[in-house]
């Protein structure tokens, strides 16, 4: 559904050609992670925060950047653990 542009540390930057697909993917990721965590002790849970922004980006070679990427990163930082924060 999306194109992975960058994996850095514990973050992943993915571009979608549809805002609906981006949100669907984020929700599916959170649901699947919650299911996987059910079988683990709480100390071993992996908890994701996901930020989704609909905005302009610049593609240069294999890199993606611009205000759209920066806003998504800020949303991710503001999201609740296990949550998805979407720009309006």
N, C-alpha and C positions, 0 to 999 in steps of 0.2 A: 504493500500500500504506500510506503514511503521510501525515500532514498536516504540512507545513512551517509552523512557528510563527514562526521568527525566523532571519534571516541577519545575522550581525554579524562584521565583519572576515573572518577565515578560518574561522569556525565556523557550523554550521547546527544548529538545534534542530528535531527531528522527533518527533512523537508517533505511536505505533502502537497499534492496539487489540489487538494480539497480540504477546507477547514473541517467539514463533517468527518472525513476520514481521519484527520489528525485527532479529533476528540474521541472518535470511536476507538482508535488505537490506544489512546491514553487510558480510557476506561477499561478496555480489555486487559492492558498491562497491569493495572491496579487490581482488577478482579483475580487474575491469574496469580499475582504475587501474594494476595491475601490467602488464596487456596493453598499455595505452597507453604506459606508461613504456618498454617494450621497444624502441619505435621512436625514443626520444629519447636524446641523450647524458645520462650520469648527472647532470651538473650541472643539467640541466633537468627532472629527475624531480620529479613531484608526489607527495608521500608523505603519506598520511592516517593519523591516529590516531582510533579510534572507541571511544567508551564507551557501553555499553548498560546501563540500569538498569531493573529492574522495581520500580516503586514508585508511591506516590500523588503526584499533581500537582494543582495548582489552575489552572483555566482561568478567566481573567477577560478578557472581551472577546477581543482578538486576542493575548493574552499567556498564557504558560504558565510557572508557577514553582512553587517548593516544594522540599522535601528530595529528591524524586525527580529533579528537574532538577539540583540541586546535586551529587548523588552521580554522576549521569551525566557531568557536567563534570569531576569529579575523576578518574573512571575514564578519561576521554579523555586527561587529562594524564599518567596513569600507563601508558597503553598504549604498547607498542613501536611505533616507526615502521612503518607498513604492517600494524599489528595491530588486533585488536578485543579489548577487555576488557569482560567481562560480569559483573554482580553475581550473587552466588549465593544 
